C-alpha cells in the first residue's frame, strides 16, 4: 500500500429540485442535476478549480484519486459531495471524511460559516458571505418572468430558466472564488481540530449511517394523497363554519379571533397558544365560543403538514432518503431528523388504524367523520403509518426498554434498581414501593395503593437529572392529578431512595470543578474528565471520555458564578433557546443527563452496527427504536431483540432489554 494522500473537495451544483424541501437524494436524482464547479486541494496545499459548467474536465489524476483507497477525500458535509460526485464518477464511501462531523464531534456547531466564526478563524480563512446570493443566482432555477434584456441578448439560449456563466460573467468569477474559498475554510477547520481525531468506530458508524440514509424508507403515496385531499375538504368546511359562526373575514387570524373571543366571552383572551385554547375549552360553556375554540384546535393540527413534506421528498421509486442527521445533537452525539422530522411524530392511539387508513385512501370524509369524529386528529395519528416496508417485506420495530433508567442505575451502582431491571422491570411500581414503603405486590390495578404508581412514574421521568418540583410540573405532574403542595415531598422521597444517583450528580460536578481548577484529569465511574487543548491551534476543551471511549467535548471551558451565585463550569455552545453560539452554564445533574443520553446513543449505535452485519436493512431509527425493512419470510423478531439485548463489551453489567413487534406499516405499538 502506498502513502496515504488527502484530497479536499468542494463542489457547486445545479438542480431544478429544491434541496431544502426535497432533500439531497431527490435533488441529485433530478435529470437536470449537474456539477458546475469542482474545487480541490492535494494534501492541504493550494486550491485548484475545474469549471465544469464552461466545458472544463476533471484531470485524470483527480478522477483516479476519487476511486483510490490510498486517497482520503475530505469535504464539509461530505455526504453531499460523495452522493453528488458518485452520479458521474466512482468514489467509495469509506474513503470519505466529513469535516462537519469533526466539528460536531468536538462540540462545535453545524454550518461551514458558523463553525469558522466559532473557531475564530481569520477573515481570509472564512467562508465568503456573498455565497448565498451567488447560489441563488447560479444553482437554482430562475423564477418565471417576462422577457428581459438578458433573454433578448441570448434569444437562442436553450436554458431560459437558468442564469448561466455567460449571463453574469463578473458574478461567475466571484462564484469561482467562493467555491475555492470553501475548500480553504474546510481545510483550516480540519487543521484546527486535527489534534482531536474522530474515533475509528464513529467514522465506521458514519458510513453505516450514510448507507441507511441512502436506502431510505418507502412511503404509501396513496395514503399521503388521500390525507391531503381529506385535509383540504375538512379545512374548507371548518373555515366555512367558522365564518358563519363569527362573521370574521379570516377566522385563522390570531388578531381577529382573539378580539372576537374577548367580546364573546366578556373577558380578555391573552393568546391562542395550544395550552391556552385547551384550558379555555375546559372552562367555556358558551356554544359559539366553544365551537370556535374547537375549530381553532382542529385547524391548528400542524402535523398534517408532514404529508406535504413526504410528497415533496419522495423519490421516483417512492422512497424518502436522508431522514437522519448523524451527530445532530452534538452535546451527546444522538441523531436528529431532517425533512419529515421522524424524531417528532405524533403518537397513534386508535385501535382501527388499518380501517382509518383505508378510509383516508378512498377519500371517505363522511365515514371518517362518523367513525372518528375529529378528522385533523385522525390524519395526525396516521402520519406514522405512511411509512411502509418494501413490497413483500414487513417492518420489524424494536426498541430498548427504559434504557436511560437502566443506564443511570448502572452508572451510579444503584443496586435495587439494577435488581428491578434484571427481573420484572416494573420501575414505576418499584420506585413507588421504595419511596412510600409499600410492598410492590400491592401496587396493582384495583388496589388503593395503585395510585402511588403515578407518583413513581412522574418521579422517574422528571427527577433523574437533579430536577425538582418544576421538573415534575414540566413532566405533567399536575395533569396527572397531583397537587403542587405534594411535589416537594415526592422530590425528597425519590432522592432518599436513590442516594447513589444523587451522589453521581455531585461526583461529576465536583470532578469537573477539580479538573478546571487543577488541570488534572479525574476518573468517575469508569469515565475520565479532563482538560485538553491544542494551544498552537487555539483549541481548549473540557472532555468526558465515556465507557465506549468516545468523548464529549465542552468548548472553551471556564469557571464562573452561575445564576445561583455558585461557582460552576461554563462553556461555549449553541444556546437551546436562542439557537445562537453563546456561553452556557452546566451542573452535576445536567452532566449526568449528557453522559446517560450519550451512553444510550452508543448502545443504539452498537445495535445498528450489529444489525448491519447480521444482514438487516435499517429503514430508519427514532430515539432508542430501530425500524427494519425485512423480507416477510425472514422476519425474526426474537433474533432482532436478542441482538439488541446482547451484552456490550465496554459496559459490563449493563442489562439491556429490547421489545418489539412486526407490522405492515409503521406505528407506535
Phi, psi and omega in degrees: 000132180282177180294142180286131176248165181235136179234110179267134191226144165218139179233156171240140190225165173233142170202146177283350178275135180282108184295332181290334180260321188260343180087170186302314192291315177293325178302313182285328182286350177300137181301333182265009178296138174207156174268125183269312183228144180226104179258142183207161178217136175271126173049043173064028178265208182297148182268135177244157184228138174245122182266084182294329181295336181250026170092357177288158180239152176296135174302146181301327180296329177285317178301314178295321182296327180301329181260353187279120179294345177272004176242116178274126180265131180243141173201156174274124191059061189299337179300327178294305181300315182301311185289320178298311184296325182286357172287334185239337182230179181243121179210101184300140184303317183300345181275358185262147176232135185256115180289331175297316177301319180300317178295316178297318180300323182271015172089006179271175183273172174272158180102125184298314181294315182296321180293320178300319179293314181298326178282348181074032180295145176294160185304322183287353178252359184268165176292142179288132186289342182281357187305314184301318180294320180292322178296318177297329181286312190254343190254351179231155179297149176285148174289143182299127180222162173298163180304135181243180178299325181298313182292330178291325179293329183234069186294336181264012183299121183286350184235071186293343182269007183232151169267116182263163181307322183285345175287321184228069186301323181290317178295325180295321177297323177293322179295321176299315179296321179299315180298316178295321181295327177299323177293319177301313181295315180300317181293323180292322176297315179299319179297314183297331184258004188299335180282354183232071187292154174288131179300148181303323181297320179291322177297318178297320180293324176300319178298314179298320179299318178296324178292321176297315180295322180288329176291313175073192182221139181286151179237136176281093186292334177293325176289318179300312180296318179296320180295318179294322178294313179298319181297319179297317181294311185290327177296317179297320180294316181294320179295319178298317179296319181296320178296317180295320182290318191256334186077007181285149175292318183223092182296345178278348179291123180299317182297312182295314184291322179299315180296317181295316180295322178299316179291319184292320184269343180075021177211155184294129175259114188291313182199177179239036176292162186306311183291326179295314179299317180298316180295318180296322179299322181289342185242016183241128177254342183302128185300304184294314181296318181297317181293322178296322177293322177296318178295318177303317181296318181291316182291343182273004179290086184288343184296337178295342176296339179296331175297321178297317179297318179301316181296320179294322191268344184293130177283177184302329181273008177082011179253142173262131182240152175082032182282341188249139177251112180295135180057035182296326176256094192284354173286328183242342183087005179292159176284152168236184186246159172232153177062267186287345180058061184294342178285355184223052180271144177298147177283158174245137181240345183295145179271343185245056183298319182298315180294318178298319178298317180297319179296317180294316179301322182274358180067031183276078184296317181297319179295321178297318178298314184295317187272318189249348176077269185281102184291315177304321178293322178297313178299322178298315180294336182272356181308310182304321188287353175290339176276123185227157176284170177294159178306134181080001181249169171228164171268134164253117182249122182220140177220160179288139177273121174047048189294320181293321178295323178293317184291317182293326177294317180294316182294319183278339185075035179280097195298316183297327178289319178299322178293323177299313183288335177280348182239255188280335176078006182276079188289327180294314178295317182295321179295316177298321179299315180292318185291323188246006176063036180247138179301134184298332180296336181278342183272071180226156181304136180101338178266148178298332181291346184297335179296340178292338182299322179299320180292320177295321182294308183294328176295317179296321183286332191250337196253356185294339184244041174074023177286161178234207180305322180298320178295322177297317179296317179299329181273004174096022183301319184289325178286345176277359179101002178276154178260156181297330182293330184270356183293316178303324179293322178296317178300313182299315182294318181297316181294325179293331181265358179229053186297327181291326176292317176301317177300323180297320177305309186283331176296314180292319180296313181294323178295319179298317179296319180296317178301316182290327181282323188253338185080001181264140179291152179227133178265137177220116172051049178079006178245154179241122176260132186209163171254121182234143181209159171226087192289337175297325180254013174070030182253135181214122184225148159261129184234152171236117176273118183282168176304330179286353184081359169288152182247146167260133184248132175243111192280138177046064185282155175199161177262139181198157176294137176271189183295345181259010178075019183248141178297131185213159175286130173238157177205177180253134180190190180277120175290122186293340179273312183270343183062025179244158177291122191205174173279135183232137177261145177224173184206178187304311181298322179291321176297320177297318178300316179303311185288324179294314180292327177292320178292321176300319177298319180293328175294317177297317179301318178300318180294319179299319178294314181296316180295323177301313182283345174275359175093010180272142176262116176275120178280320177192170173216143186231116182057250182250025186238140175249146176237112185255136178261105194234136173306136186305322183287346181254002184294113182225089184297322180299320180296316181297312180296326177295318178297317181289333182269000180297146176302150179250131187304319185275000181231063181298131179092350177280116181266114179254147178220135178238141175236159180192191180201163177255140184207157178267356172206156183289140179199170172262118186289000000 
